[in-house]
Each structure stands twice: as C-alpha cells, then as structure tokens.
Amino acid sequence: LDGDITYRKTSLGGKGPVFDLPALSSNVRAMYEYRNRFKVGASLEHNSSRKAFIEGAGPLTVPMWIDLGAYLEYSFGPRFSVWARGDNLLNYFLRRDPFHVEMGINGTAGITVLL
C-alpha cells in the first residue's frame, strides 16, 4: 500500500496564459502478490478542479477528475510473465494538463521476459 496527498495554494497572475495547479491531489496504490505467481493491484488518482487564464479566452475552469485503475499479472516462472492494466475505469474526462484530455476506459497488456 502506497499513497500521497498534496495540498497547494496558488494565485493566478492574470498575465498571459497561466494554469493553476490543483489545490488537492491524491494518489493511492495497493498490490497483492500470491506465492510469487499471481499479482493483483488497484490504483486511485485524484485532482481537484483548477483555474486557468488564457489571453483572449478569459478565465476557464478545468474540472476535477478521478482515475481508477486495475492491474493483473501472472508469472509462469521467474523469467516470464503476462500482465494487463486498465485505467480510467470510472470513464472520466481526465485532464492531467489543460490542453490534453484522456477520454474513455483504456487498457494495456504485455509480457515480461527476463534474459
């Protein structure tokens, strides 16, 4: 189990393009391993809403988001395993930065080979 909570207080200057940091962000990760063979894990990441100022567009608000993830891995031996990870399982519009939006549930799968 691992996690962190961060609180920040910032103020927009109002000159040029400025993006506030989220006032509250948190991250929690948990992983369970059974007999060095099977791993299962979950993660939860959160950012509160934040303000932005873009010249010509005026003040904007970037909404808060929550990212729920899941992880599975199965090891066939000490040198070979397969794994899968799913993110944004709550189907939020994730805005880690104001100009990039991650939409929809996504996943990644892979193999690990130790030579």
C-alpha positions as CSV (number, residue, x, y, z in Angstrom):
1,L,0.0,0.0,0.0
2,D,1.4,3.4,-1.0
3,G,-0.1,6.8,-1.3
4,D,0.2,10.6,-1.0
5,I,-2.0,13.6,-0.6
6,T,-0.8,17.1,-1.7
7,Y,-2.4,20.4,-0.9
8,R,-1.2,23.6,-2.8
9,K,-2.3,27.2,-2.6
10,T,-1.5,29.3,-5.7
11,S,-2.7,32.5,-7.2
12,L,-3.1,33.4,-10.9
13,G,-1.2,36.5,-12.0
14,G,-3.6,37.3,-14.9
15,K,-0.9,38.0,-17.4
16,G,-0.5,35.7,-20.4
17,P,-1.5,32.0,-20.4
18,V,-1.5,30.8,-16.7
19,F,-2.7,27.5,-15.3
20,D,-3.2,26.9,-11.7
21,L,-2.1,23.7,-10.0
22,P,-4.9,21.6,-8.5
23,A,-5.4,22.6,-4.9
24,L,-5.8,19.0,-3.8
25,S,-4.3,15.9,-5.4
26,S,-4.1,12.4,-4.1
27,N,-2.8,9.0,-5.2
28,V,-3.3,5.6,-3.6
29,R,-1.9,2.3,-4.9
30,A,-2.3,-1.2,-3.5
31,M,-0.8,-4.5,-4.7
32,Y,-1.2,-8.1,-3.5
33,E,1.1,-10.9,-4.5
34,Y,0.2,-14.6,-4.0
35,R,3.1,-17.1,-3.9
36,N,5.3,-15.1,-6.4
37,R,2.9,-16.3,-9.1
38,F,-0.1,-14.0,-9.2
39,K,-0.4,-10.2,-8.6
40,V,-3.4,-8.1,-8.5
41,G,-3.5,-4.4,-7.8
42,A,-5.6,-1.2,-7.8
43,S,-4.8,2.5,-8.0
44,L,-6.8,5.7,-7.5
45,E,-5.6,9.1,-8.5
46,H,-7.5,12.4,-8.0
47,N,-7.0,16.0,-8.9
48,S,-9.4,18.8,-7.8
49,S,-10.7,21.4,-10.2
50,R,-8.4,24.3,-11.1
51,K,-8.5,27.6,-12.7
52,A,-6.8,28.8,-15.9
53,F,-6.4,32.1,-17.6
54,I,-5.8,32.3,-21.4
55,E,-5.5,35.7,-23.0
56,G,-8.4,36.3,-25.3
57,A,-10.5,33.5,-23.8
58,G,-10.6,34.8,-20.3
59,P,-10.8,32.6,-17.1
60,L,-11.5,28.9,-17.5
61,T,-12.1,26.1,-15.0
62,V,-10.5,22.7,-15.6
63,P,-12.9,20.2,-13.8
64,M,-11.8,17.7,-11.2
65,W,-11.2,14.1,-12.2
66,I,-10.7,10.6,-10.6
67,D,-8.7,7.8,-12.3
68,L,-9.4,4.3,-11.1
69,G,-7.0,1.6,-12.3
70,A,-6.6,-2.2,-12.0
71,Y,-3.6,-4.4,-12.6
72,L,-3.2,-8.2,-13.1
73,E,-0.1,-10.2,-13.6
74,Y,0.6,-14.0,-13.8
75,S,4.1,-15.4,-13.7
76,F,4.8,-18.7,-15.4
77,G,8.2,-18.8,-13.8
78,P,10.9,-16.5,-12.6
79,R,11.7,-15.3,-16.1
80,F,8.3,-15.0,-17.9
81,S,5.0,-13.3,-17.1
82,V,2.0,-11.8,-18.7
83,W,0.2,-8.7,-17.4
84,A,-2.7,-6.3,-18.1
85,R,-3.6,-2.9,-16.8
86,G,-6.9,-0.9,-17.1
87,D,-7.1,2.8,-16.4
88,N,-9.9,5.4,-16.2
89,L,-12.4,2.7,-15.2
90,L,-14.9,5.3,-14.0
91,N,-14.9,6.8,-17.5
92,Y,-14.0,10.4,-16.6
93,F,-12.6,13.0,-18.9
94,L,-9.0,13.2,-17.5
95,R,-7.2,16.4,-17.9
96,R,-3.7,16.0,-16.5
97,D,-2.8,19.2,-18.3
98,P,-5.5,21.7,-19.6
99,F,-4.8,21.0,-23.3
100,H,-4.8,17.2,-23.3
101,V,-8.0,15.2,-22.5
102,E,-7.9,11.4,-21.9
103,M,-11.4,10.0,-22.7
104,G,-12.8,6.6,-22.1
105,I,-11.7,3.4,-20.4
106,N,-8.3,2.3,-21.7
107,G,-6.1,-0.8,-21.2
108,T,-2.6,-2.1,-21.8
109,A,-1.4,-5.7,-21.9
110,G,2.1,-7.1,-22.2
111,I,4.6,-9.8,-21.5
112,T,7.8,-9.6,-19.4
113,V,10.8,-11.7,-20.3
114,L,14.0,-11.6,-18.2
115,L,17.0,-12.7,-20.2
